[in-house]
Amino acid sequence: MSYEPYFTDEHHELRKTVRKFVEKEITPYVAEWEKDGIFPRDLFKRMGDLGYLGLRYPEEVGGQGWDYFAGVVFAEEMARSGVGGFPMAIAVQTDMATPPVLEFGTDEQKETYLKPAIRGEKIAAIGISEPNHGSDVASIETRARRDGDTWIINGAKTFITNGTRADFITLVVRTSDAPGHKGISMILVDLDLPGVTVAKKLDKLGMRSSDTAELVFEDVRVPYTNLLGVEGKGFMQIMWELQGERLIGAAGSVGMADYAYELARDYARTRKQFYQEIANFQVISHLLTEMKTEIEVVKEMTYATAYRFGRGEIPAKEISMAKLAAAKMAHWVADRALQIFGGNGYMMEYPIQRIWRDTRLYRIGGGTDEIMKEIIAKTMGLEEYKEVVRR
């Protein structure tokens, strides 16, 4: 399918190029990276040299100047590596930690953080979740107190992708005693500063090829000029960031689901059971039909929403719907693909088990299913309905 009007001939050529890169330089090594719990640092530089870390960033900051659908293509093709951790780590670099620097950063911040990240010379992380606070961003406790021309930061962040080796983190902190979201700001923090500690590397069920850490900040002094955007406006800034993160996450979910479907389809075509074709292939073919139908439905919604987002709209309801639907669909497809593989699907030598584990995080990271439903309910006016029912 060409999926007009979303993709041009140039997009299709980009897809071919990225797919060749993934097949040659990523897929053959994912089992090793999964075992090690990390992938080589020099891959950031390699991808930066190829222009992949700045596909849709403007040329003036070192990007390639593509449109939003170049990022969609990239997310889908990265997912075809058959592993979730590596693409997630790269997505943090391209679509989570750095977009706020482009959108809200000063020229100096772009020179110091954004441009090196696009070149793959600096690894980026984003710090939102805390040991006691996850989806409720307005309740975070990590504190940045101003002391003259510096900030003094104390607190902890957890579930930090790239956390064991990132060079800087786009950190969400509390900078005042104002209640709720009013006291939230964002600060760029170099992670080699005194007082920054990798408390532990986290051992995950899936996404094992990416490193994930808990970070502790103890009296970390950061220049006041590292404030990103406007003090006290960090909640709105991170909510803006999350829209792009969720949408590109939906694209990655679609890519992974498509890959899982293809693995199951090809396996069903070739599998022999007691020297005969797999029993009741009609049942399997109907299951594959359902899988592909779900993929295409979610894909169309994701593309339609991405089209609006790329044109400057921020359709929060549709983004939340796409993220929710894509995350659930991807794991649903992976689960059925594993079933088609039968006992082999449960064996570590087959990639479907890894996809099954990795896709489960899609329903948690970037906002849980429950948070997506809350956002959707509010935009549909259902919160008001809930209050009426309570009365």
Backbone hydrogen bonds, N-H to C=O, Kabsch-Sander energy under -0.5 kcal/mol:
donor,donor_aa,acceptor,acceptor_aa,energy
6,Y,3,Y,-1.5
7,F,3,Y,-0.8
12,H,8,T,-2.0
13,E,9,D,-2.1
14,L,10,E,-2.4
15,R,11,H,-2.5
16,K,12,H,-1.9
17,T,13,E,-2.2
18,V,14,L,-2.8
19,R,15,R,-2.5
20,K,16,K,-2.1
21,F,17,T,-2.0
22,V,18,V,-2.7
23,E,19,R,-2.7
24,K,20,K,-1.9
25,E,21,F,-3.2
26,I,22,V,-1.7
27,T,22,V,-2.6
29,Y,26,I,-2.1
30,V,26,I,-0.6
30,V,27,T,-1.0
33,W,29,Y,-2.2
34,E,30,V,-2.7
35,K,31,A,-1.8
36,D,32,E,-2.2
37,G,33,W,-1.9
38,I,33,W,-1.3
43,L,40,P,-1.5
44,F,41,R,-1.9
45,K,41,R,-0.7
46,R,42,D,-2.3
47,M,43,L,-2.6
48,G,44,F,-2.2
49,D,45,K,-2.6
50,L,46,R,-1.4
51,G,48,G,-1.2
52,Y,47,M,-2.0
53,L,47,M,-0.7
54,G,51,G,-0.9
55,L,52,Y,-0.7
57,Y,54,G,-1.4
61,V,58,P,-1.6
62,G,59,E,-1.8
63,G,58,P,-2.2
64,Q,54,G,-3.0
65,G,54,G,-0.6
65,G,57,Y,-2.6
66,W,55,L,-2.8
70,A,67,D,-1.3
71,G,67,D,-0.7
71,G,68,Y,-0.9
72,V,68,Y,-1.3
73,V,69,F,-2.5
74,F,70,A,-2.3
75,A,71,G,-2.4
76,E,72,V,-2.4
77,E,73,V,-2.5
78,M,74,F,-2.4
79,A,75,A,-1.6
80,R,76,E,-0.7
80,R,77,E,-0.5
81,S,78,M,-1.6
82,G,79,A,-1.7
88,M,84,G,-1.9
89,A,85,G,-2.3
90,I,86,F,-2.0
91,A,87,P,-2.5
92,V,88,M,-2.0
93,Q,89,A,-1.2
94,T,90,I,-2.2
95,D,91,A,-3.4
96,M,91,A,-0.6
96,M,92,V,-0.9
97,A,92,V,-2.8
98,T,92,V,-0.5
101,V,98,T,-0.9
102,L,98,T,-1.8
103,E,99,P,-2.6
104,F,100,P,-2.9
105,G,100,P,-0.5
105,G,101,V,-1.5
110,K,106,T,-2.2
111,E,107,D,-2.1
112,T,108,E,-2.2
113,Y,109,Q,-2.6
114,L,109,Q,-1.1
115,K,110,K,-2.9
117,A,113,Y,-1.6
118,I,114,L,-2.4
119,R,115,K,-1.9
120,G,117,A,-0.8
121,E,116,P,-2.6
122,K,116,P,-1.3
125,A,168,F,-1.2
127,G,170,T,-2.4
128,I,126,I,-0.6
130,E,133,H,-4.2
133,H,130,E,-0.8
137,V,135,S,-1.8
139,S,136,D,-1.6
140,I,137,V,-1.8
143,R,154,N,-2.9
144,A,174,R,-2.7
145,R,143,R,-0.5
145,R,152,I,-2.6
147,D,150,T,-3.1
150,T,147,D,-1.1
151,W,222,V,-3.4
152,I,145,R,-2.6
153,I,151,W,-0.6
153,I,220,V,-2.6
154,N,143,R,-2.6
155,G,217,F,-2.3
157,K,215,L,-2.5
158,T,129,S,-2.0
160,I,213,A,-2.5
161,T,159,F,-0.9
162,N,211,D,-2.7
163,G,160,I,-1.8
163,G,211,D,-0.6
165,R,162,N,-1.4
166,A,162,N,-1.5
167,D,123,I,-2.5
168,F,123,I,-1.6
169,I,189,V,-2.2
170,T,125,A,-2.5
171,L,169,I,-1.0
171,L,187,I,-2.7
172,V,127,G,-2.4
173,V,171,L,-0.6
173,V,185,S,-2.6
174,R,142,T,-2.9
175,T,173,V,-0.6
175,T,183,G,-2.9
176,S,183,G,-0.8
182,K,179,P,-1.6
183,G,180,G,-1.0
184,I,181,H,-1.5
185,S,173,V,-2.7
186,M,228,L,-0.6
187,I,171,L,-2.5
188,L,226,N,-2.4
189,V,169,I,-2.3
189,V,187,I,-0.5
191,L,167,D,-2.2
193,L,190,D,-1.1
196,V,193,L,-1.7
197,T,195,G,-0.5
197,T,216,V,-2.4
199,A,197,T,-1.2
199,A,214,E,-1.8
200,K,214,E,-1.2
202,L,200,K,-0.5
202,L,212,T,-3.1
204,K,202,L,-0.7
210,S,207,M,-1.3
213,A,160,I,-1.8
214,E,200,K,-2.3
215,L,157,K,-2.8
216,V,197,T,-2.7
217,F,155,G,-3.2
218,E,195,G,-2.0
218,E,216,V,-0.5
219,D,217,F,-0.5
220,V,153,I,-2.3
221,R,219,D,-0.5
222,V,151,W,-2.5
222,V,220,V,-0.6
224,Y,149,D,-2.8
226,N,223,P,-2.1
227,L,224,Y,-1.9
228,L,186,M,-3.3
229,G,104,F,-0.7
229,G,227,L,-0.7
233,K,230,V,-2.1
234,G,184,I,-2.4
235,F,181,H,-0.5
235,F,184,I,-0.6
237,Q,233,K,-1.9
238,I,234,G,-2.8
239,M,235,F,-2.2
240,W,236,M,-1.9
241,E,237,Q,-2.1
242,L,238,I,-2.3
243,Q,239,M,-1.0
243,Q,240,W,-0.7
244,G,240,W,-1.0
245,E,241,E,-2.1
246,R,242,L,-2.7
247,L,243,Q,-2.0
248,I,244,G,-2.5
249,G,245,E,-1.7
250,A,246,R,-1.8
251,A,247,L,-1.8
252,G,248,I,-2.2
253,S,249,G,-2.2
254,V,250,A,-2.2
255,G,251,A,-2.2
256,M,252,G,-2.4
257,A,253,S,-2.5
258,D,254,V,-2.5
259,Y,255,G,-1.9
260,A,256,M,-2.5
261,Y,257,A,-2.7
262,E,258,D,-2.2
263,L,259,Y,-2.1
264,A,260,A,-2.3
265,R,261,Y,-2.9
266,D,262,E,-2.5
267,Y,263,L,-2.2
268,A,264,A,-2.6
269,R,265,R,-1.6
270,T,266,D,-1.2
271,R,267,Y,-2.4
273,Q,276,Q,-3.6
276,Q,273,Q,-1.0
278,I,271,R,-0.8
283,V,280,N,-0.9
284,I,280,N,-1.2
285,S,281,F,-3.0
286,H,282,Q,-2.2
287,L,283,V,-2.0
288,L,284,I,-2.7
289,T,285,S,-2.1
290,E,286,H,-2.2
291,M,287,L,-2.4
292,K,288,L,-2.6
293,T,289,T,-2.2
294,E,290,E,-2.4
295,I,291,M,-2.1
296,E,292,K,-2.5
297,V,293,T,-2.2
298,V,294,E,-2.2
299,K,295,I,-2.6
300,E,296,E,-2.3
301,M,297,V,-1.7
302,T,298,V,-2.6
303,Y,299,K,-2.8
304,A,300,E,-2.4
305,T,301,M,-2.2
306,A,302,T,-2.7
307,Y,303,Y,-2.2
308,R,304,A,-1.4
309,F,305,T,-2.5
310,G,306,A,-2.8
311,R,307,Y,-0.7
311,R,308,R,-0.6
312,G,309,F,-1.7
313,E,308,R,-2.1
316,A,314,I,-1.9
319,I,315,P,-2.7
320,S,316,A,-2.4
321,M,317,K,-2.3
322,A,318,E,-2.8
323,K,319,I,-2.6
324,L,320,S,-2.6
325,A,321,M,-3.0
326,A,322,A,-2.8
327,A,323,K,-2.4
328,K,324,L,-2.1
329,M,325,A,-2.5
330,A,326,A,-2.6
331,H,327,A,-1.6
332,W,328,K,-2.1
333,V,329,M,-2.9
334,A,330,A,-2.4
335,D,331,H,-2.5
336,R,332,W,-1.8
337,A,333,V,-2.6
338,L,334,A,-2.4
339,Q,335,D,-1.6
340,I,336,R,-1.9
341,F,337,A,-1.6
342,G,338,L,-0.8
342,G,339,Q,-0.8
344,N,341,F,-1.1
345,G,342,G,-1.0
346,Y,342,G,-0.6
346,Y,343,G,-1.1
347,M,344,N,-1.7
350,Y,347,M,-1.6
353,Q,350,Y,-1.1
354,R,350,Y,-0.5
355,I,351,P,-2.0
356,W,352,I,-2.5
357,R,353,Q,-2.0
358,D,354,R,-2.8
359,T,355,I,-2.6
360,R,356,W,-0.6
360,R,357,R,-0.7
361,L,358,D,-1.2
362,Y,359,T,-0.8
363,R,360,R,-1.0
364,I,361,L,-2.6
365,G,361,L,-2.7
367,G,364,I,-1.2
369,D,363,R,-1.5
372,M,368,T,-2.5
373,K,369,D,-2.3
374,E,370,E,-2.0
375,I,371,I,-2.4
376,I,372,M,-2.5
377,A,373,K,-2.7
378,K,374,E,-2.3
379,T,375,I,-2.2
380,M,376,I,-1.3
381,G,378,K,-1.3
382,L,377,A,-2.8
383,E,377,A,-0.7
385,Y,381,G,-1.1
386,K,382,L,-2.1
387,E,383,E,-1.7
388,V,384,E,-1.8
389,V,385,Y,-2.3
390,R,386,K,-2.1
391,R,387,E,-1.6
